[in-house]
Each structure stands twice: as C-alpha cells, then as structure tokens.
C-alpha cells in the first residue's frame, strides 16, 4: 500500500530588500501538510533556481521530508556522507567528527510548536465577539477602521496581515445572503504586499460582514477597485499597536479578558467548528491543513462524538436528513 499523498505548496519568491538588516533578502517559502518552511538567498536567481527544483519535485510526485521541508531524495547524499564520516571516526582515519551538531534549542522549539494549541475555553462566543467589535467605535478617529478590521478578522477568520492588505476588488458583496473574500495578498514586511502565508484562498463571509463592508465602502467612496480598504489619513497601514489597544479597550468594556487581535481568527475557527462546519471546509477557509486544524483547535472538538451520535440517531429515527439541511450537512 502506497504512502498517503502529501499536501505540498510552493509559494512565489519574496523580496525583502526593503529591510536594511536582511543579508539574504530573497525568500522561498513552502508548506508541507500545513507546516511552513522557508529558505533565504543572497540573489533572486538563486532563489528562483531553488524554487524551480522544489516545483519539479512536487510535479514528479516526490515525497517531502516534514522536518527539512525538502524532497526526501535530497536527504540521501547527506545520510551517506554522515555515515562515511562516522565510519572514518570509528576506524581512526580522522580524529573528530566535523559534522555540525544539531541545535538542541531548535529541536526544543519544534517540539514546543507541535504541542502548542489554542485554549478555546478563553475565547468569547459569537454574542460577546459581536458586542466587543461594536464597542471598538469611540470618538477616536481610527476607531471605526479598527472596528471593521476586527470584524473581518472574526467573521472571515483572516490573519491580521491579510486584513490590512484587502482591496476593494477582493470583495464579492451581494445584496442578499453570503458574500466572499478572495484572499490573494498579505503584508509580508512593513506594508509590503506579498502572497498569503499559505497561498491564495476564497473565504465565504456571512451577511453581517457583507453589510459592514457595504457601509464601509459607501462611507469612504473608494476611487478604484485596487484601493486598499484600510489606510490611515496619511495613506499608511493602520498601526498594529493601536489596533491592539483599541481591541483591548473594547474587550474591557464588555467585561472580557484581554485577547490578541490574532485571537479573533482563533475565535472564528472555534465558532465554525462548534456550528458543525466540516473539518476540511474549516481548514480550507483558514488556509490550514486538516492536521494543523485538529492539533490547534482540539478543545473545540471535545463534543464531536456526542454531536455525531445525536445526528446519526436523529437520522436513524426518521428525523431531518442531510439532504434537507440548508447547508447539505448532517
């Protein structure tokens, strides 16, 4: 029996020359089963060559090593070389093993990343989130901007870096019902647009967010479909620190403990899962793999067995079937 097919994505080369401290400014990013990997290069040509090799491996169906983020076939020469060095030390041909030791600190960080999940018990439910989002609006000039941005982070589950790079053309806003956002850009470095962390995706948005968007566009009178939705009066990206402070004030106003802006995305995922949205669809909307979704939001799935049993029992007893459900889901 063959090994399961991997989900491997190779993204475009990112240019970070605008960062003065970047000695290797050309970045090639890829994800293997939702886990991000990147490699930096001195020149664009080097980065492009590396990206082409990755794409060739993907198209050839090669399996990628999840630890290195590179095709397993690339590891063979290293393994052989390592074995030769160890054998040379064993027979006394060389005195010491010159092979660089693996960083224990890096290994500990990787273990910590694998074990870290979201404490869903600390996340507000939909009612509290709606109240807190509305409470962001104050006499402060930027508060209305932060209210809409936070609504997008929660109702669409977008990353903050994706929210700040939304353009008018990314929105599909029907007069009635659900709309959608075509997530194609993210802030990759100090107001520099680039590809989202896990690649482009389309996210359905509920009527409440469609209405918020329509009002925002009407109030601001954007001139072009390429206009960014969220800018300061000086035309710059809204400050992340000011956004966080506005969110903290709003949470305090509704009696909720402080949360990061990014936690709005976690709250969105938890809401969808508890509403019965299938794992694969929730993962797609977030730009995750199912494996990453389950490991991050395991607490939101505590009632899955009970919910599943109830739905199966209802169907067996002649209750509402999946076909008659508005979403087509059991």
Secondary structure, DSSP 4 states (H G I P E B T S, - for coil): -PPPPP-EEEPPPEE-TTSTT-SS-EEEEEEETTEEEEEEESSHHHHHHHHHHHHHHHHTTPPBPTTTSSBGGGHHHHHHHHHHHHHHHHTTSSSS--SPPPPHHHHHHHHHHHH----GGGS--HHHHHHHHHHT--SSTTHHHHHHHHHHHHHS---HHHHTT-BGGGEE--SSS-EEEEE--EE-SSS-EE--TT--EEEEE-HHHHHHHHHHHHHHT-S-TT-BS---TTSSPPPHHHHHHHHHHHHHHTT-----TTHHHHHHHHHHHHTT--HHHHHHHHT--HHHHHHHSGGGGTTHHHHHHHHHHHHHTT---GGGSTTS--
